[in-house]
């Protein structure tokens, strides 16, 4: 749930659960669902959670989010530890000096 002062946004968690039998008997339907939903599909075996499957596209997007979050964590740790920070204008000037063009 996020609140930016005017708009309250609530994220809805979509949980898709299928049995291992449905995966075994109707792989095409599970594959189509994974591509449509772009969410993980939880596979159960004997009523217990066993696996999670998802489309490669959804997996790669999720991995990119994890990499971005890790990079942001490193940047925040640097900031908190007292390493120098730069304004947008300072950053723009540094990039112009490196790349020799107006950014």
N, C-alpha and C positions, 0 to 999 in steps of 0.2 A: 504494500500500500504506500503510495507516494502522495504528498501534498505540497504543492508549490505556491501556496498562498491563495490561489483561486480555484484550482481544479484538483479534485481528489481522484486519483487513479488507482484502481484495484486490479491487480494481476490475477487472472483466473488460472489456476493450475489444472491442466488437462492431464488426466492419468488414463492411459489406455492399457487395459489388461486383457490378455488372451492366454488360452491354455496351450501347452506344448502340443496337444492333439490338433488344435486348429492350425498351428504352425506346420506340423507334419502333413496334415491333410489338405491344407489350402494355402500353400506358400504364396501363390500369386496374389491372393486377397490381402494377406499380411503385408506383402511387399508394396502393393498399391496403397494400403492404409498408411504405411510408413512414409511414402513419398507425398501423399496428400496432407497428412497431419503435420509433417516436419517436427514430430515429437517422438520421444522414446516410447517403445511399446514393451510393456513388462510381460514376460512370459512366465507362466506358472507351471509347475510340475507337481501333480498330486495335491493341488490346492496351495502350494507354497511358492513364493517367489524363487525363480531359478535363473533367468536371463533377462537381458534388456537388448532389444534390437532397434535399430534406427537406420534411416537412409544415410548414405555416405554424405550427401549434401548437408543434412542436418548435423551429422557428426562433425564435419569439417567446420561448419559455422560455429558450433559449440566449442571446438578446440581453439578457434580464432578468438572467441570471447575470453577463454581461459588465458591465452597468451597475452591479450591486451590487459586483462586484469593483473596479471603477474607484472607486466611492464609498469603499470600504474602504481602497483605496490612498491616496486623498486624506486620509482620517482618520488613517491610520497615519503618513503624512508629516508631518501637523500635530503629532501626538503626539511624533514623533522630533525635530522642530524646536524643541520646548520650549513649544509652545502649551499653555495650561491644559487639564487633564483633570478630569473629574468622576466621583465615585462614583455608583452607582445611586441612592442616597438623595438626593444633591445634584441629580441629573438629575430625579428625581421631584418634588422641591420646586420646581425651575425650571419644570417643566411645569404643576404646580398653580398657580403664580403666573401663568403665561401663560393657562391655560384656566379657572382658577377652580374647579376641582373636584378631588376625590381621584383620583389616577391609580393 
